[in-house]
Amino acid sequence: MAWDDEVDVLVAGSGGALAGAYTAAREGLRVMVVEATDKFGGTTAYSGGGGMWFPCNPTLRRAGTDDTVDDALRYYHAVVGDRTPRDLQDTYVRRGADVIEYLESDPDLAFDMYPWPDYFGKAPGARLDGQRHTTPVPLPAAELGDLRDSLRGPLDTDRLGAPLPDLLIGGQALIGRFLKALSRFPNATLQLNTALTELVVEEGSVVGAVVERDGQRTTIRTRKGVLLAAGGFEQNQQMRDEYGVPGSARDTMGPWGNLGKTHQAAIAAGADLDLMDQAWWSPGMTHPDGRSAFALWFTGGIFVNQAGQRFVNESAPYDRLGREIIAAMDDDEVSLPYWMIYDDREGVVPPVKATNVSMVETEKYVDAGLWHTADTLEELAGKLGVDPQGLVETVARYNKMVAEGVDADFGRGDEAYDRAFSGGESPMVPIDQAPYHAAAFGISDLGTKGGLRTDTAAAVLNTAGTRIAGLYAAGNTMAAVSGETYPGGGNPIGASVLFSHLAVLDMLDAK
């Protein structure tokens, strides 16, 4: 092999993987980050919170948490079960505190506690006060200097052309802080518009990779290893169909470059796979461009199917809610679109306070047939093509349960997360003020979560269950440590940051 370049560590992807790149640079290794698109940040840069679920980390300790690792493990094990290896789960829960301690010793990397309740509030060890969730401190965009224009998003900028913000928050702040920190290291190189397309394997070990930039192939030798953390394959409809991932690439929240190229390169190198039919789900409010985008924080309304009947707890955590919607679709109880029904107490605009992609003008939704209004529920049902009697009976039953304060059908309000956006009060709001409204919804996702099987150091395993030397994975390129569940806000980004960091530490230990 004639090599065009040589580094210690090659990182494919620039979301949470930047934690691995930072670790490599800080430890004195020559590291190169290759990002397939024209912006750094991946799906992480779209995250409104940029949170990480890391129990008992130093940031939370300073904030006064009385949580324990044992309680966090009890919760995580109860929620994830045996779907993923227990030692992998233990590593995630135990080592998150270590990575925060490592990162925050750098003044460019600062974090705060942001209370966010666990998503399975009735599971043993659940933390209902949100004291397992850590977010980056906001960062003035000007501090990035020339790197500012290389940062992806936010979503409203990419999809609606909104101006770039002057203050970076959430995932923007996390990526911005990593970029700022990496800019101090001369041994770190970051390349945009450069996709990893092939791994070079010699005698069973990964010794380098082939990347493509502007149609030109470049071979890069790696002395320590290759870290694949380039997101999922949610934008590749062919792969979604092949592995049976519900939903559509059109409705994912992942950026356009998440096509699964690193998955495919690793498969060709003999990597084993898991969870390939899985994603991080959510209900999706449908916008005039035809795309259904992740939505949460509902201050009213109910979801109904074509029979005019409720079928889910509308205030459940978004992944649990998305999975219930998919299950109802599989059982032919629901078809797309399903509808949010609400009254006029907040006007024609749906009671959705976090749309992630901002709503545009009302008339555009009306003209697209996505929002409807009528003086009676029967008339509204006729416009939607749902059963009028079913809708009237459903709303009457729901209003009765609101008055009684208990959702006997789906348990809305029974868990802490259900009440997170209603000040701890019941999230159930009556539907009794005409005119009545409906908004179309679909199914969205935050990215696929199936990928390469790894050990506790993020080393990729082959189909025989042994390491592929020199190859590591993290983020949505790695089969998710949380299996088929979403234990708490910040789990995807947390796993990406932690296992990228652990991968490089393992490379340092290797001979």
N, C-alpha and C positions, 0 to 999 in steps of 0.2 A: 504494500500500500504506500503510495506517495502522498504524504501528508502536507496540507497547505498551512496548517497552523497546529499549535500544541498548547494545551492548558492543563492545569491540574484537575479542574472541575468544570464541566459543561452543564449548565442549567437550561432546560427547555421550558419556557413559561415565565411570566413576570407578575403573577399575583402573589399569593402567599409564599410561592417559591423564592421570592426575594429574601425571605428569612434565611434560606439555605445559602443563597449567594452572599448575603451579608456575613454569615458565619464563616464561609470560606475565605472571604476577603480579610476579615478581622483576624483570622488565624494564620494569615500569611500565605495562603494559596492563591495561585493565579486562577481566576474564575472568569468565565464568559457566560453571559445571559443572552439567549437568543429568543426573541419574541416574534411570532409569526405575523403579527399585524403591525399597523403603523403607530400603535400606542402601547405603553406599558400599563399593566394593572389587571388585565383579565377580568373575570367576573367579580373579583374582590373589589375592584374600583367602582363597581355599580352598587355595592352594598351601602344601604343608608346608615347602618350602624357600625359596620366594620368590626363587629364584636368577636370575641373569642371566649369559649366556654372552658375556663381553666380554674377549677376549684382551688381555693386556699393559696392563690398566688400572692406575691408580695404586695401588689396593688390593693387587693381585697383585704389583706391582713392590716394594712395601714388604715383602711376605711373602717376597721373594727369588726369584721366578720367573725362569727363564732363557729363557722362551718368546720367540718373535719373531713379528711381524705377518706376515712372509713365510711362516712355517710354518703359521700359522693360516689364511692365505689359501689356501695349497696344500691344506690339509685341507678347507676349506669348498667350494672349487671341485670337488674330487674327489668329495665327497659329494653336493652339490646338482646338479652338472653344468650343463647349459645349460637346465634347466627354468625358471629365472628369469633376468632380465637380469644380466649379469656386473657392471655398474656398481652395481646394487642390492646384490648380494652384497658387493662391495668396500666399499660404504658401511657396511654393517652391521659387517663385521669391523674396519674401520679406525676408525670413529667411536665405537664403544662406550667406548673409553678416554676420549674427550672428554666424554661425558655423565657418566661417573663423576667425573671431575675437576671438572666444573661443579657437580654435586650435592653432593659431599662438602665443598665450600667452605662449606656451610651446616651449622652444628653439629647441626641436627635430622636431618640425613641422613647416616648413618654405615653403613659397609660392612666386611665381612670376607671373606677368602678361605675358601671351603668346598670342599675337594677333591672333584671328581666327574668321573670319566673320560669322555672323549668317547665317543659312542655307536657309532662305526665304528672300532674299535681297529686294524684292519688297513689303513685308508686312509692314504695318504701324508700326513705332517704331523700325524697324530693325537697327542693328548696323553694318555698313559695315567695320568699322576699327578694329573689333575684340576685342573691349574693354569690353567684358563680360566673358572672358575666363581666368582661373587661373590654373596654374600647380605647382606641387611640385618642390622645388629646388633639383637638383641632389644630390645624397648621395654617398660618397665612400663606397663601399661594405664592406670594412674592419671594418667599424664602427658597423656593425651588430654582429661581433664576432661569437659565436656559432650558432646564428640564421641564418647566411648566407646560409647555406645548406638547410634551411627549406623554403626558398623563391621560389615560383614558377617562372618558365620561365627564360629568355624571350622565345618567340616562337621559335627562331632559336635553342635555347638550347634543348627545349623539342621535336621539330620535326626533327631537323637536326643534333643534337649532338654537336652544336657549344659550345666553351668554355664559361663559365660564365664571364660576364663583370666585370671589376674592379670598374666601376662607374655606379651607378643605376640611371636611368632616367625614366621619364614618370610614368606609373603605378607601375613599379618596385620601384621607389623612394618613391611613396606614401605609398605602403605597407611596404617598408623597414623602413620608418620613423615611421609609427604606431607601428611596431614590436619593434623598438628601444625604443620608448616612453613607451610602455606597459611593457617592461622588467624591468622598474624601480619600478613597483608596485607589492608588494608581494601578494596583494589581487586579482591578475589576473592570471588565469591559461589558457594555450593554449594547446590543444590536437589535434594531427594529427591522421589520419586513424580512425576517430570517426564520425559516421554518425547518425544524429537524424532520427529515424524511426517512432516514435509514440509520440503523445502528451497525457498527462494524464489530463483528465477533471473530475472535481468534481463539481456537482451542477451548471454546465454551465460555470465554470471558469477553465482556464488552470492553473494547480498547479505544473506542472513538465513535464518531458519528459523521454522517453526511448531512449538511444543511444546504438549503437553497435560498438564494437572495437574488431577486430580479432575474430569475431563470438561470443563474450561475450556480453550479454545484461546488461546494467547498468541503474538503475533508479535514476534520479536526481530531487530533489524537488527544486522549485524556489519560493523564498519569494516575489519577485517583478514581474518577468515576463520572458517570452521566446521571443526572437527576432529571427525571421526567415529571413535570408538574405543569403541564400546559392546558389544564382544564379537562372538561369532559368532551363528549362527542354529540352534545345536544343539538348542534347546528347541522349535523349530517343526517339527513332524513333516511338515507339508505342504511346507515348503521343503526339508526333507531328501529327501522323496520326489521333488520336482520336479527336484532337481539330482543325485539318485542317490547320496546319502551313506549308506553302509552303517550298520547299527545302528539304535537307537531313541532317541528323545528321552527315554524313560524311564530309559535307562542312562547318560546323559551326566553329567559332573561339573560342567557349567556351571550357574550359577544360573538360576532360573525366568524371569528377565527377558530372557534372551538369545534373543530371538524374531526377530532380523533386521530390525527396523523401520528401522534406519539404512541397512542394505543396500538395502531397498526404496525409501527416500527417494532414495538416490543413483542407483539404477537409473532412477527417474523423471526424474532430472536429467541423464541421458545417460551415466552412468559405465560404463566397461568393467569386465568381470569376469574372474577367473581362478581356477583351483583349486577351483571350487565343489563338487566331489564329494569334497573332501579334509577330513580331520580329524586331530587329534593322538590316535593310538589307544593302547589298552592292553587287556590282558586284564582282565576284570571278575569279581570274586568275587560270586556271587549271594547276596543277603541275604533274610531272611524277608519284607521288604516287596515282594519281587519285582524289585528293582532290582539290576543288576550294576554294582558300583563298582570303579573303578581300584584295582588291587592290584599290589604288587611285593615284592621281598625274600623270595624263596622259599628256605627252608632245607631243602627236601626235596621229594619228590613228582615225578610226571611227569603230563603231560597226555595223555589218550587220547581217541580218537573212538569212534563207535558200533561199530566193528570191534575195539575194544580195543587199537588201535595208536597208538603215539606218532606225532606229525606235526610237531613243532616243537622248537626249542631253548628250553626253559622258562626259562632264565636270561638270555635275550637282552634288550637294552634294550626297554622296554615298547612304544614305537611300532613298532619292527621286529617285535616279537613279535605285536602286534595286527594288523599288516599280513599276516603269515604266516597268522594264524588266518583273516582275511577271505579271503585267497587260497584257503585250503583249503576254506572254505565255498563260494566261487564254483566250485570244482572238484568240489563235492559229496562231498568227503572228510570233511567235518565238518558236523554240524548242532548246534544249541543245545538243551540244554546239552552242552558237552563236560565231561570230568571230570578233576579232579586226584586221582590215586591215590597213597596214602602209607601207611606202616606205623604201628605204635603207639609208635615211639620217642619221640614228643612227645605221645602221647595222641590223643584223638579230634579235637581242634582242629586245623585245617589248618596246615601249616608256612608260614604267610604272616605276615610280621612288619610289613608296612606295608599295611594295608587301606584307609587314608585315611578310610573310615567304619568306626568301631570295630565289632568283632563284638559281638553280643548273646548272650543265654543259649543254650547248646548245644541245649537241647530245642526251641527255636524253629526252628532249622535242621533238626533231625530231623523235627519235626512237619510242616514245609513240604516234606519230601521232598528237601531240598538236601544233607544229609549222611547217609551210610550207613556201616554197619559190618558186617563178617562175619568169620567165623573163617578162611575160605579165599578165595582169589581167585575161584574158580569161583562160590562163593555170592555174593560181592560183585558179580560181573558180572551174575548173575541179577537182583539188586536194581536194577541200573542199566539193564538192557535192552541190554547190550553183549555182544559175542561172548565166551563164556568161554574158549575155546581161544586166541583172539587175545590176550586180556588175559594169560593165563598165559604164553604165549610171549613177549609183549612184556616183561613183568617179568623173565622169566628172561634174555632177551637184555640188558636194561638192567643187571641185576645183574652180568652177566659183564663188561660194558663198565666198570662202576664199579670192579670188581676190577682191570681192566687199566689204568684211569686215562685212557681215551680214549673219547669219544663218537664212534664211527665213523659214526653215522647223521646227527646234526644238529650236531655240533661244540660241544656244551655245555661251557663252560669254556675255549674257545679264545681268547676275548678278555678284555681287562682288566675290562670292565663285568661280564661273567659271574661274575667272582670278587670283585666289589666287596663282596658281603655274606657272604663266607666267608673273610675274612682273607687273601685271596690264594690260598687253597687251592682245590681242585676243588669246584664246587658240587654234584657228583653224590653222592647219598646212596643206599645200597641200600634196597630195599623187601623186607625179609625177616623182620620181627618181627610176628607175628600178635597181635591181630586186625588186619585190613586196613580201610582207610577210603577214602572218596571224598567229594569236595566239588564241587558244581556251579559251573561258570563260564560266563560269557557274554563279550560284547565291549562294552567301554566306550570313552569318549573324554573328552578334556580340553577339548573344544570343536571346532567347525569351524574350518578355516584358509583357506577360500576367501573371496574378497571383492573389493574394489575394486583395480584396477590403479593403481599409483602410480609416480612417478619417485623419484629419490634424495632429494628433499626432502619426500617423503610427499604431494606434490600429486597429487590424483586425476586420472586420464587418461580422456578420452572414447573412444568406439569408433574414432575416427580417430587415436588415439595422442597427442593434444594435451591440454594442461592444461585443466581446468575451473577457471577463476579463482575463488579464494576458497574452494575445497573441498580438504580434506586428510583422510587416513585413516591409522590405525595399529592395532596390536593385531590381533585376529581379525576386525575389520571390513575390514582391508587384506589383499589376497592375500599369503600368507606369503612372505617373502624366501627361506625355506628350501625352497620348492617342495614336493615330495612326500616330503621326508625330515625327520628330526628330528636334526640334527647333534650336539646336546649339551644336557644339562640347563640350563635357563634360556634357551633360545632363544626361546620364545614371549613370556615376560615381558620379556626383553631387547629384542626387536624392538619391543614395545609402548612401552616406556620411551624407547628411542632415537628412533624415528620420530615419536612425539608431541613430543619435544623439538625435533627437526629441523624439524618442521612450523611450530612457533612461531618459530623462528629465521628461517625463510623468510618468514613473514608480516612479521617486523620489517624484512627487507630489501626487501620489496615497496613500490612507490611508492604 
